[in-house]
Amino acid sequence: EAPGSFPLGLAVTNTGSGTAHGVRGQVKLTPNLEFGQGEGAAIDFGEIPPGQRVERQLLIQAKKGGPYSVSLSVSGDGVNTHCEVEGDVVQPGLSITKTAPKARHQGQPIEYRIVVRSTGSGTAKGVVVRDPLPRGTEFVSATRGGAFTGGEVVWQLGDLPQGKQEEFGLVIRATAEGTVKNCATVEAAGIPPREACAETEVLFVPAMHISALDTEDPVEV
């Protein structure tokens, strides 16, 4: 997904002693940027009296994160100049993985390991992980402050800097046999949700009843 848009301010100052007529600018962007809706590369600064400054603002759309540069070439009545600005588009990102045992018997605990990583070029803010419990299961425990409420476990992780990861655990118990598929999602400000799932086969435990029957000992005659 694109990291978003930002305003770009452009200004031209007439440092000469006469009015500059027909001043125009041409903007060039690096490939990871594009002009916002209704914007274009050609900028009309019009007439600029001596000592005056004319400003224009563009909306720039960042297609992906990373370094960028914007150059402005200005020409007009006796004017011919060029400038360039550089920056970096910060694009936070998140990943999530979830693992579980392949099989458990009915009534045994199912342990999950969940890992969330900040994979982007900036801090992921307000990170939240949600894990709704599947039908036919019950909550046992959660580490790292996971709170069970409304049928789901929620972890409030706060801000996650670039490259950092958080790891935590969840334990549930299946009350019936079959395949238990449990999914967790992670989301943060400006970052779409990411999902990870794990499956465990819950096996039936047969019930057995054992009884003993005592009979009279045989009597010899």
C-alpha positions as CSV (number, residue, x, y, z in Angstrom):
1,E,0.0,0.0,0.0
2,A,1.2,3.6,-0.6
3,P,2.5,5.4,2.5
4,G,0.3,8.5,1.7
5,S,0.6,12.1,0.5
6,F,2.3,15.2,1.7
7,P,2.3,18.9,0.7
8,L,5.3,20.4,-1.1
9,G,5.9,24.1,-0.9
10,L,7.6,25.9,-3.8
11,A,8.8,29.6,-3.7
12,V,10.5,31.9,-6.2
13,T,12.0,35.3,-5.1
14,N,12.8,38.0,-7.5
15,T,16.2,39.3,-6.3
16,G,16.7,41.6,-9.3
17,S,15.7,45.3,-9.8
18,G,13.0,44.8,-12.4
19,T,9.7,42.8,-12.7
20,A,10.1,39.3,-13.9
21,H,7.4,38.4,-16.4
22,G,6.0,35.0,-17.4
23,V,7.9,33.1,-14.7
24,R,7.3,29.4,-15.0
25,G,8.5,26.3,-13.2
26,Q,9.0,22.7,-14.1
27,V,8.9,20.1,-11.4
28,K,10.6,16.7,-11.7
29,L,10.0,13.8,-9.2
30,T,11.8,10.6,-8.5
31,P,10.0,7.4,-9.5
32,N,8.7,6.7,-6.0
33,L,6.6,9.9,-6.1
34,E,3.8,11.1,-8.3
35,F,1.7,14.3,-8.5
36,G,-1.6,14.3,-6.5
37,Q,-5.0,14.5,-8.2
38,G,-5.3,17.6,-10.3
39,E,-1.6,18.5,-10.0
40,G,1.0,18.6,-12.7
41,A,4.7,19.3,-13.4
42,A,4.2,22.8,-14.9
43,I,3.9,25.7,-12.3
44,D,2.9,29.2,-13.3
45,F,4.4,31.9,-11.0
46,G,3.2,34.7,-13.2
47,E,4.8,38.2,-12.7
48,I,7.1,38.8,-9.8
49,P,8.0,42.4,-8.9
50,P,11.5,43.1,-7.6
51,G,12.1,41.9,-4.1
52,Q,8.8,39.9,-4.0
53,R,8.3,36.2,-3.3
54,V,5.6,34.0,-4.9
55,E,4.7,30.7,-3.4
56,R,2.9,27.7,-4.8
57,Q,2.0,24.4,-3.1
58,L,1.6,20.9,-4.6
59,L,0.2,17.7,-3.3
60,I,2.6,14.9,-3.8
61,Q,1.7,11.2,-3.5
62,A,4.3,8.7,-2.3
63,K,4.0,5.4,-4.1
64,K,6.4,3.6,-1.8
65,G,8.9,4.4,1.0
66,G,12.5,5.3,0.7
67,P,14.7,8.3,-0.3
68,Y,13.3,10.8,-2.8
69,S,14.3,14.1,-4.5
70,V,12.2,16.9,-6.1
71,S,13.8,19.3,-8.5
72,L,12.4,22.7,-9.7
73,S,13.6,24.5,-12.8
74,V,12.5,28.1,-13.1
75,S,12.6,30.2,-16.3
76,G,11.1,33.5,-17.5
77,D,11.9,37.1,-18.3
78,G,15.6,37.1,-17.6
79,V,15.2,34.3,-15.1
80,N,16.9,30.8,-15.3
81,T,17.6,28.9,-12.1
82,H,17.3,25.4,-10.6
83,C,17.0,23.9,-7.1
84,E,16.5,20.4,-5.6
85,V,15.3,19.1,-2.3
86,E,15.8,15.6,-0.9
87,G,14.0,13.6,1.8
88,D,12.9,10.2,2.9
89,V,9.4,8.7,2.7
90,V,8.8,6.8,6.0
91,Q,6.5,3.8,5.5
92,P,5.7,1.8,8.7
93,G,4.8,-1.9,8.2
94,L,3.9,-4.9,10.3
95,S,4.1,-8.7,10.0
96,I,2.6,-11.4,12.2
97,T,3.2,-15.1,12.5
98,K,1.4,-17.7,14.6
99,T,2.4,-21.3,15.4
100,A,0.6,-24.1,17.2
101,P,0.9,-27.9,17.8
102,K,-0.3,-30.1,15.0
103,A,-2.5,-32.3,17.3
104,R,-3.9,-32.4,20.8
105,H,-6.4,-34.6,22.5
106,Q,-9.8,-33.3,23.5
107,G,-9.5,-31.3,26.8
108,Q,-5.7,-30.8,26.5
109,P,-4.4,-27.2,26.3
110,I,-3.4,-25.8,22.9
111,E,-0.4,-23.4,23.1
112,Y,0.1,-20.7,20.5
113,R,3.2,-18.6,19.8
114,I,2.5,-15.2,18.2
115,V,5.3,-12.9,16.9
116,V,4.7,-9.4,15.6
117,R,7.5,-7.5,13.8
118,S,7.8,-3.9,12.7
119,T,9.0,-4.4,9.1
120,G,8.7,-0.9,7.7
121,S,11.0,2.1,7.5
122,G,9.4,3.9,10.5
123,T,7.7,3.3,13.8
124,A,4.3,1.6,13.8
125,K,2.1,3.5,16.2
126,G,-0.8,2.2,18.3
127,V,-0.2,-1.5,17.5
128,V,-3.1,-3.8,18.6
129,V,-3.3,-7.6,18.2
130,R,-6.7,-9.3,18.4
131,D,-7.3,-13.1,18.6
132,P,-11.0,-14.2,18.6
133,L,-11.4,-17.6,20.1
134,P,-12.9,-20.2,17.8
135,R,-16.2,-21.9,18.5
136,G,-15.8,-25.0,20.7
137,T,-12.8,-23.6,22.7
138,E,-12.3,-21.9,26.0
139,F,-9.7,-19.4,27.2
140,V,-7.0,-20.6,29.6
141,S,-4.3,-18.0,29.7
142,A,-2.3,-15.3,27.8
143,T,1.1,-13.8,28.4
144,R,2.4,-10.2,28.0
145,G,-0.8,-8.6,29.3
146,G,-3.3,-10.2,26.9
147,A,-6.8,-9.4,28.1
148,F,-9.7,-11.8,27.4
149,T,-12.9,-9.9,26.8
150,G,-15.9,-10.3,24.6
151,G,-14.8,-13.6,23.2
152,E,-11.4,-12.4,22.1
153,V,-7.9,-11.8,23.5
154,V,-6.5,-8.3,22.9
155,W,-2.9,-7.1,23.3
156,Q,-2.2,-3.4,23.4
157,L,1.4,-3.2,22.2
158,G,1.7,0.6,21.8
159,D,4.4,1.9,19.4
160,L,6.7,-0.5,17.7
161,P,10.0,1.0,16.3
162,Q,11.5,-0.1,13.1
163,G,13.0,-3.6,13.3
164,K,11.6,-4.4,16.8
165,Q,9.5,-7.5,17.5
166,E,7.1,-8.6,20.3
167,E,6.5,-12.2,21.1
168,F,3.7,-13.6,23.4
169,G,1.7,-16.7,24.0
170,L,-1.9,-17.8,24.2
171,V,-3.4,-21.0,25.6
172,I,-6.9,-22.3,24.9
173,R,-8.7,-25.6,25.4
174,A,-10.9,-27.4,22.9
175,T,-14.1,-28.9,24.2
176,A,-14.9,-31.0,21.1
177,E,-13.0,-33.0,18.5
178,G,-12.1,-31.7,15.0
179,T,-9.9,-29.1,13.5
180,V,-9.4,-25.9,15.5
181,K,-8.4,-22.9,13.3
182,N,-7.3,-19.9,15.3
183,C,-6.4,-16.6,13.7
184,A,-4.9,-13.4,15.0
185,T,-4.7,-10.0,13.4
186,V,-2.4,-7.0,14.0
187,E,-3.1,-3.4,13.0
188,A,-1.8,0.0,13.7
189,A,-2.4,3.7,12.7
190,G,-2.3,3.9,8.9
191,I,-1.4,0.2,8.4
192,P,-4.1,-2.2,7.1
193,P,-4.7,-5.4,9.3
194,R,-2.4,-8.4,8.8
195,E,-3.6,-11.9,9.7
196,A,-1.9,-15.1,10.7
197,C,-3.6,-18.5,11.4
198,A,-2.7,-21.9,12.8
199,E,-4.6,-25.2,12.8
200,T,-4.6,-28.0,15.4
201,E,-6.3,-31.3,15.0
202,V,-8.2,-32.2,18.2
203,L,-8.5,-36.0,18.7
204,F,-11.3,-37.8,20.4
205,V,-10.6,-39.4,23.8
206,P,-12.7,-42.6,24.1
207,A,-14.3,-43.2,27.4
208,M,-13.8,-46.7,28.9
209,H,-15.6,-48.4,31.8
210,I,-14.0,-51.4,33.5
211,S,-15.9,-53.6,35.9
212,A,-15.1,-56.8,37.8
213,L,-17.6,-59.6,38.5
214,D,-16.9,-61.9,41.4
215,T,-18.4,-65.4,41.4
216,E,-18.5,-68.1,44.1
217,D,-15.5,-70.4,44.3
218,P,-16.3,-74.0,43.1
219,V,-16.8,-76.5,45.9
220,E,-15.5,-80.0,45.5
221,V,-17.8,-82.9,46.5
